[in-house]
């Protein structure tokens, strides 16, 4: 037993780190996170919170960790807090930050030496330091508790609140943990009304559906660029479906964290819902650019960055919406290399570029496992190619599959109405077709989720385009105006109105809507814009022209 214990300690010493304040980080992986030490990143985040330390390096990495934590980059927050502790192992608040980060990251719930502990048995384990027998997450919180007397009074109350929340202090029963923690934070804010950490964590444990928002807003009165409060309020206003009210906080979040990709991404959660297309796509592109640089600098695999693929997908949606197909294709190539596939957006891009082969590849993919969606995509492809016979066959498949499945699948219902309505309009049954397409509008016009990520005008664009082909100008005009009302960046709504007004001889109105369309696709390739414009002119040829209307009168 004694030899086994000595051997294990020798092995574990390779993971050890200096307990001396100010010690420089050792090379290799750190013991608690298993990550290499962090490097200082300039201009990452403007937030700074003074912690009890005599080490400038510890303060630097704590501030860096706060920035990452408030942007949900849990892995980097944990890395930075552990790096800070290499410079000052007695910094209690860094230990608390490490605990919080490991908890959010979902790592550190098992002892680092777990596979080896069985070798020495229970008796031997009792002789090992806690660092090796407890999970890193629990060990970090225990260290924060142990070192709490060395911290300043603000940090003591912050640590106390967390310990109460976890039931780790005497006299705190299961039913009163949160109340005790709230009382400690209330005491902190009574004594130190400018304490940003106190305000943030008080909001985190506020009770009630809207209880946290006023606390975050109070925090922003102290520091308008607090990253945590701005970030949380973006989510809050998104969740209560008031995206316009959240926009100032999206902008504040970017200003607070200019070097963190997620800050530049989060605005898209609101911007795409309220038509702010001019800034959102470029900011989303900058987020992905920063993320690539971060992967290289920190030697992080993209798959280990839980935000990266979501950021890429959001950027793809924005690029396709704005007609920036060359950039979207570059993202597509990169995403495929990571085995990520955003096929819905790629299909829309393929149709937008009339790249029938690329669209067919997506149809073929769906044929392997999803017959309904394969038929849906094939029907849209056939309709865009003018092949109504093939479209009819695919719509029949959709109808048969829809009847055989359980009712209540909203997406299938909408897609069947869309494809059927378009087919009717393309085959001389325009009145029946637009009636069916109007049902998609009635079903989705007040659906907040449908309007997410710039999708709010989609069925209105479909309705207007089909009405043009059916020679129904009143229906088309209403549809395109609705599309522009729901999405100010709807290039199809603008081009539909342009084509309709050209056809009806309304020159000034036509020019105005053409300018809107060019603004929507300001960064699109001119050939793609011209092709889409010509396509709408062709579809509008089914509408009676000005001379025909005059003759009819």
C-alpha positions in Angstrom: 0.0 0.0 0.0 2.7 2.4 1.0 4.6 1.8 -2.3 1.4 2.2 -4.3 0.7 5.5 -2.6 4.2 6.8 -3.2 4.0 5.7 -6.9 0.7 7.5 -7.3 1.9 10.7 -5.7 5.0 10.6 -8.0 2.7 10.2 -11.0 0.3 12.9 -9.8 3.2 15.3 -9.1 3.5 15.7 -12.9 0.2 17.5 -12.7 1.2 19.6 -9.7 1.5 23.3 -9.6 3.2 25.8 -7.4 1.4 26.9 -4.3 3.6 30.0 -4.0 1.9 33.3 -4.8 3.2 34.8 -8.1 4.5 31.5 -9.4 4.8 31.4 -13.2 2.6 28.9 -15.0 4.3 25.6 -15.7 4.3 24.2 -19.3 1.8 21.6 -20.2 -1.8 20.9 -19.2 -3.1 22.4 -15.9 -4.4 19.8 -13.5 -8.0 20.9 -12.9 -9.1 21.9 -16.4 -6.7 19.7 -18.4 -6.0 22.7 -20.6 -2.8 24.6 -21.4 -2.4 27.9 -19.6 -4.2 30.9 -21.1 -2.4 33.7 -22.8 -3.4 37.4 -22.3 -5.6 38.6 -25.1 -5.6 42.4 -25.6 -8.9 44.3 -26.1 -11.0 41.2 -25.4 -13.5 42.8 -23.0 -13.6 46.1 -21.2 -14.9 44.7 -17.9 -12.7 44.6 -14.8 -13.6 43.6 -11.3 -11.0 44.0 -8.6 -10.2 40.7 -6.8 -8.1 40.3 -3.7 -4.6 39.6 -5.0 -1.2 41.1 -5.1 -0.4 39.7 -8.5 -1.1 41.9 -11.5 -1.1 38.7 -13.7 -3.8 37.1 -11.5 -6.0 40.2 -11.9 -5.4 40.2 -15.7 -6.5 36.6 -16.1 -9.4 37.0 -13.8 -10.7 40.0 -15.9 -10.2 37.9 -19.0 -12.1 35.0 -17.4 -15.0 37.3 -16.5 -15.3 38.4 -20.1 -15.4 34.9 -21.4 -17.8 33.8 -18.6 -20.3 36.5 -19.4 -20.2 35.4 -23.1 -20.8 31.7 -22.2 -17.4 30.7 -23.3 -17.1 28.4 -20.3 -14.0 26.5 -21.4 -11.9 29.7 -21.8 -13.3 31.1 -18.6 -12.2 28.0 -16.7 -8.8 28.1 -18.4 -8.3 31.8 -17.5 -9.3 31.3 -13.9 -7.0 28.4 -13.4 -4.2 30.4 -15.1 -4.9 33.2 -12.6 -4.6 30.8 -9.8 -1.1 29.8 -11.0 -0.1 33.4 -10.3 -1.9 33.6 -7.0 -3.3 30.3 -5.5 -4.7 32.3 -2.6 -7.1 34.3 -4.7 -10.5 33.1 -3.3 -12.6 34.8 -5.9 -10.7 33.1 -8.7 -11.4 29.8 -7.1 -15.1 30.7 -7.1 -14.9 31.7 -10.7 -13.2 28.4 -11.6 -16.0 26.5 -9.8 -18.7 28.4 -11.7 -16.9 27.9 -15.0 -16.4 24.2 -14.6 -20.0 23.8 -13.5 -21.3 25.6 -16.7 -18.8 23.9 -18.9 -20.0 20.5 -17.7 -16.5 19.3 -17.0 -14.6 18.7 -13.8 -17.2 16.5 -12.1 -14.8 13.6 -11.5 -11.5 13.5 -9.7 -8.5 13.9 -12.0 -7.0 10.8 -10.6 -10.2 8.7 -10.7 -8.8 5.8 -12.8 -5.9 5.4 -10.4 -7.6 5.7 -7.0 -8.7 2.1 -7.0 -5.1 1.1 -6.9 -4.6 2.3 -3.4 -8.1 1.7 -2.0 -10.1 3.7 0.5 -7.4 3.8 3.2 -4.8 5.2 0.8 -7.2 7.7 -0.7 -7.7 9.2 2.7 -4.0 10.1 2.8 -4.1 12.0 -0.6 -4.6 15.7 -0.8 -8.2 16.8 -1.7 -6.9 18.1 -5.0 -6.7 14.4 -6.2 -9.7 12.8 -4.5 -12.4 15.5 -5.2 -13.8 16.6 -8.5 -12.1 19.8 -9.7 -15.4 21.5 -9.5 -16.0 20.7 -5.9 -12.4 21.2 -5.0 -12.5 24.7 -6.4 -15.5 25.6 -4.3 -13.9 24.1 -1.2 -10.8 26.3 -1.9 -12.9 29.4 -2.2 -14.5 28.6 1.1 -11.1 27.9 2.8 -9.6 31.1 1.5 -12.7 33.3 2.1 -11.2 34.9 5.2 -8.3 36.2 3.0 -10.7 37.9 0.6 -12.1 41.4 0.8 -15.5 42.0 2.3 -17.3 42.1 -1.0 -15.8 38.9 -2.2 -16.6 37.2 1.1 -20.3 38.0 0.7 -20.2 36.8 -2.9 -18.6 33.5 -1.8 -20.9 33.2 1.2 -23.9 33.5 -1.1 -22.7 30.7 -3.3 -21.9 28.5 -0.4 -25.4 29.1 1.0 -27.0 28.4 -2.4 -25.1 25.0 -2.4 -26.1 24.3 1.3 -22.4 24.3 2.4 -22.8 26.5 5.4 -24.2 25.6 8.8 -27.9 26.4 9.4 -28.9 26.5 5.8 -31.6 23.9 5.1 -32.6 22.7 1.6 -35.7 25.0 1.6 -33.9 28.2 2.5 -30.7 28.0 0.4 -31.8 30.5 -2.2 -33.4 32.9 0.3 -30.2 32.9 2.4 -28.1 33.5 -0.7 -30.4 36.4 -1.8 -30.1 37.9 1.7 -26.3 37.8 1.5 -26.3 39.5 -1.9 -28.8 42.1 -0.6 -26.5 42.8 2.2 -23.6 43.2 -0.2 -25.5 45.7 -2.3 -26.7 47.6 0.7 -23.1 48.1 1.8 -21.6 48.4 -1.7 -24.2 49.7 -4.1 -21.7 49.9 -7.0 -20.6 46.2 -6.8 -21.2 44.8 -10.3 -20.7 41.2 -9.4 -23.2 41.6 -6.6 -25.9 43.0 -9.0 -25.2 40.3 -11.6 -25.5 37.4 -9.2 -28.5 38.9 -7.5 -30.2 39.0 -10.9 -29.2 35.4 -11.5 -31.1 34.1 -8.5 -34.1 36.6 -8.7 -37.4 34.8 -8.6 -40.3 35.5 -11.0 -40.6 35.6 -14.8 -39.4 39.2 -15.2 -37.6 39.7 -11.9 -34.1 39.6 -13.3 -34.5 42.3 -15.9 -34.9 45.3 -13.6 -31.8 44.2 -11.7 -29.7 43.9 -14.9 -30.9 47.4 -15.9 -29.9 48.7 -12.5 -26.5 47.2 -13.1 -26.2 49.1 -16.4 -26.9 52.3 -14.6 -23.6 51.7 -12.8 -21.8 50.5 -15.8 -23.5 50.7 -19.2 -20.9 48.4 -20.7 -21.3 45.5 -18.2 -21.1 42.5 -20.5 -23.1 40.1 -18.4 -26.1 42.4 -18.0 -26.1 43.4 -21.7 -25.9 39.8 -22.8 -28.6 38.6 -20.5 -31.0 41.4 -21.5 -30.5 40.5 -25.2 -31.8 37.0 -24.3 -34.5 38.3 -22.1 -36.1 40.5 -24.7 -35.7 37.8 -27.3 -37.5 35.4 -25.0 -40.4 37.7 -24.2 -40.7 38.5 -27.9 -39.9 42.2 -27.7 -36.7 42.2 -29.9 -36.7 45.9 -30.7 -36.5 46.7 -26.9 -33.4 44.5 -26.7 -31.5 46.1 -29.5 -29.7 48.8 -27.4 -28.4 46.0 -25.2 -27.1 44.1 -28.3 -25.1 47.1 -29.2 -23.9 47.6 -25.7 -22.8 44.0 -25.5 -20.7 44.4 -28.7 -19.1 47.6 -27.2 -18.4 45.7 -23.9 -16.7 42.7 -25.5 -15.2 43.7 -28.9 -12.8 40.8 -29.0 -15.3 38.0 -28.1 -17.0 36.4 -31.1 -20.3 35.7 -29.2 -20.9 39.4 -28.6 -20.8 40.1 -32.3 -23.1 37.1 -33.0 -25.8 37.8 -30.4 -27.2 40.8 -32.2 -28.4 38.5 -34.9 -30.9 37.0 -32.5 -32.7 40.3 -32.6 -31.6 42.0 -35.9 -33.0 39.3 -38.1 -36.4 39.6 -36.4 -36.5 43.4 -36.8 -35.0 43.8 -40.3 -31.6 45.3 -39.3 -29.9 43.5 -42.1 -27.3 46.2 -42.9 -25.2 45.6 -39.8 -26.1 42.1 -38.8 -24.5 40.1 -41.6 -21.2 41.9 -41.3 -21.1 41.5 -37.5 -21.9 37.8 -37.8 -19.1 37.5 -40.3 -16.7 39.3 -37.9 -17.8 36.8 -35.2 -16.7 33.8 -37.3 -13.5 35.6 -38.3 -12.6 36.2 -34.6 -13.5 32.6 -33.7 -11.1 31.2 -36.3 -8.3 33.4 -34.9 -9.2 32.2 -31.4 -9.0 28.6 -32.5 -5.5 29.2 -33.9 -4.3 31.2 -31.0 -5.5 28.9 -28.3 -5.0 25.7 -30.2 -8.7 24.8 -29.9 -10.5 22.4 -32.2 -13.6 23.9 -33.7 -15.6 20.9 -32.4 -14.6 21.8 -28.9 -16.0 25.3 -29.3 -19.7 24.8 -28.6 -20.7 28.1 -30.1 -18.8 28.0 -33.4 -21.2 25.9 -35.6 -24.2 27.9 -34.4 -22.4 31.1 -35.4 -21.5 29.6 -38.8 -25.2 28.6 -39.4 -26.4 32.0 -38.4 -23.9 33.7 -40.7 -25.0 31.4 -43.6 -28.6 32.4 -43.2 -27.7 36.1 -43.3 -25.4 35.7 -46.3 -28.0 33.8 -48.3 -30.7 36.3 -47.3 -28.4 39.2 -48.6 -27.5 37.4 -51.8 -23.8 37.1 -50.8 -23.5 33.7 -52.3 -19.8 33.6 -52.9 -19.2 34.2 -49.1 -21.9 31.6 -48.3 -20.2 29.0 -50.5 -16.9 29.6 -48.7 -18.7 29.0 -45.4 -20.3 25.9 -46.9 -17.0 24.4 -47.9 -15.6 25.1 -44.4 -18.7 23.6 -42.7 -18.6 20.4 -44.8 -15.0 20.0 -43.7 -16.3 19.9 -40.1 -19.2 17.6 -41.1 -21.7 20.4 -40.5 -24.6 20.8 -43.0 -27.0 23.7 -43.3 -28.9 22.2 -46.1 -32.0 24.4 -45.8 -30.0 27.5 -46.5 -27.9 25.8 -49.2 -31.0 24.8 -51.0 -32.3 28.3 -51.1 -28.9 29.5 -52.3 -29.0 26.9 -55.1 -32.4 28.0 -56.2 -31.4 31.6 -56.0 -28.4 31.0 -58.3 -30.4 28.6 -60.5 -27.8 26.0 -59.7 -30.0 23.0 -60.4 -27.3 20.4 -59.8 -26.6 21.7 -56.3 -30.3 21.7 -55.5 -30.7 18.2 -56.8 -27.9 17.0 -54.5 -29.9 18.2 -51.5 -33.1 16.5 -52.9 -31.0 13.2 -53.3 -29.8 13.5 -49.7 -33.4 13.7 -48.4 -34.4 10.8 -50.6 -32.3 8.5 -48.3 -34.3 9.0 -45.2 -37.1 11.6 -45.4 -39.5 11.0 -48.3 -41.8 13.9 -47.5 -39.1 16.5 -47.4 -37.4 15.0 -50.5 -40.7 15.4 -52.4 -41.1 18.9 -51.0 -37.6 20.0 -52.2 -38.0 18.2 -55.5 -41.4 20.0 -56.1 -39.9 23.4 -55.5 -37.0 22.6 -57.8 -39.3 21.4 -60.5 -41.5 24.5 -60.1 -38.5 26.8 -60.4 -37.5 24.9 -63.6 -41.0 25.2 -65.0 -41.6 21.4 -65.0 -45.1 21.3 -63.7 -45.5 17.6 -64.6 -42.7 16.6 -62.3 -43.9 19.0 -59.7 -47.4 17.4 -59.8 -45.9 14.0 -59.1 -43.9 15.2 -56.2 -46.9 17.1 -54.7 -48.9 13.9 -55.0 -46.2 12.1 -53.0 -46.3 14.8 -50.3 -50.1 14.5 -50.1 -50.1 10.7 -49.8 -47.3 10.8 -47.1 -49.1 13.6 -45.3 -52.3 11.6 -45.1 -50.5 8.5 -43.8 -48.8 10.3 -41.0 -50.3 11.7 -37.8 -52.1 15.0 -38.1 -50.6 18.1 -36.4 -47.2 18.3 -38.1 -47.3 22.0 -38.7 -44.2 22.1 -40.9 -45.5 19.4 -43.2 -48.9 21.1 -43.5 -47.3 24.4 -44.4 -45.0 22.8 -46.9 -47.8 20.9 -48.6 -49.9 24.1 -48.9 -46.9 26.0 -50.3 -46.0 23.4 -52.9 -49.7 22.8 -53.8 -50.5 26.5 -54.0 -47.6 27.2 -56.2 -48.5 24.3 -58.5 -52.1 25.5 -58.8 -50.9 29.0 -59.7 -48.5 27.6 -62.3 -51.2 25.5 -64.0 -53.9 28.0 -64.5 -55.7 27.7 -61.2 -54.5 30.9 -59.7 -57.5 31.7 -57.5 -57.4 28.3 -55.8 -53.6 28.6 -55.5 -53.5 31.9 -53.8 -56.3 30.9 -51.5 -54.1 28.0 -50.3 -51.1 30.2 -50.0 -53.0 32.7 -47.9 -53.5 29.9 -45.5 -49.8 29.7 -44.9 -49.8 33.4 -44.1 -52.7 33.1 -41.7 -50.9 30.2 -40.0 -47.6 32.0 -39.6 -48.0 35.8 -39.6 -48.3 35.9 -35.8 -45.8 33.1 -35.1 -42.8 34.6 -33.4 -40.7 31.5 -34.0 -41.4 31.6 -37.7 -40.2 35.1 -37.9 -36.9 34.2 -36.3 -33.7 34.4 -38.3 -35.3 36.4 -41.1 -38.0 33.9 -42.1 -41.0 36.1 -41.5 -41.5 37.2 -45.1 -40.9 33.8 -46.7 -44.5 32.7 -47.3 -45.5 36.2 -48.3 -42.8 36.2 -51.0 -44.0 32.8 -52.2 -47.6 34.1 -52.3 -46.6 37.2 -54.2 -44.4 35.3 -56.7 -47.1 32.7 -57.4 -49.7 35.4 -57.8 -47.5 37.1 -60.4 -47.3 33.9 -62.4 -51.0 33.5 -62.1 -51.6 37.0 -63.5 -53.2 38.3 -60.3 -51.8 41.7 -59.7 -53.9 42.7 -56.7 -52.9 39.5 -54.9 -49.3 40.0 -55.8 -49.2 43.6 -54.7 -50.7 42.8 -51.3 -48.3 39.9 -50.8 -45.2 41.9 -51.7 -46.2 44.8 -49.6 -46.7 42.4 -46.7 -43.3 40.9 -47.3 -41.6 44.2 -47.0 -43.6 45.1 -43.9 -42.5 41.9 -42.2 -38.9 42.1 -43.5 -37.5 45.4 -44.7 -34.7 43.5 -46.3 -37.0 41.4 -48.5 -35.3 41.6 -52.0 -38.1 39.5 -53.5 -40.7 41.7 -52.0 -39.0 44.8 -53.5 -38.3 43.1 -56.9 -41.9 41.8 -57.1 -43.2 45.4 -56.6 -40.7 46.7 -59.2 -41.8 44.1 -61.8 -45.4 44.7 -61.1 -45.1 48.5 -61.4 -43.1 48.2 -64.6 -45.8 46.1 -66.0 -48.5 48.5 -65.0 -46.6 51.5 -66.3 -45.9 53.1 -62.9 -42.3 54.2 -63.7 -41.6 56.3 -60.6 -42.8 53.6 -58.2 -40.9 51.0 -60.1 -37.6 52.9 -59.7 -38.2 53.4 -56.0 -38.7 49.7 -55.4 -35.7 48.9 -57.6 -33.6 51.1 -55.3 -34.9 49.2 -52.3 -34.0 45.9 -53.9 -30.5 47.1 -54.7 -30.1 48.3 -51.1 -31.2 44.8 -49.9 -28.6 43.1 -52.0 -26.0 45.8 -51.9 -23.1 43.3 -51.4 -24.5 40.6 -53.8 -22.7 39.8 -57.0 -24.3 41.9 -59.8 -24.9 38.9 -62.0 -27.0 37.2 -59.2 -29.0 40.4 -58.7 -29.6 40.8 -62.4 -30.7 37.2 -62.7 -33.2 37.5 -59.9 -34.5 40.8 -61.3 -34.9 39.3 -64.8 -36.7 36.3 -63.2 -39.3 38.6 -61.6 -39.7 40.5 -64.9 -40.4 37.1 -66.6 -43.0 36.1 -64.0 -44.7 39.5 -64.2 -45.2 39.0 -67.9 -48.4 37.1 -67.0 -49.9 40.3 -65.6 -51.8 42.5 -68.0 -49.7 45.4 -69.0 -50.8 49.1 -68.9 -52.0 49.2 -72.5 -54.0 46.0 -72.0 -55.6 47.3 -68.9 -56.5 50.6 -70.7 -58.0 48.6 -73.6 -60.0 46.5 -71.2 -61.5 49.6 -69.6 
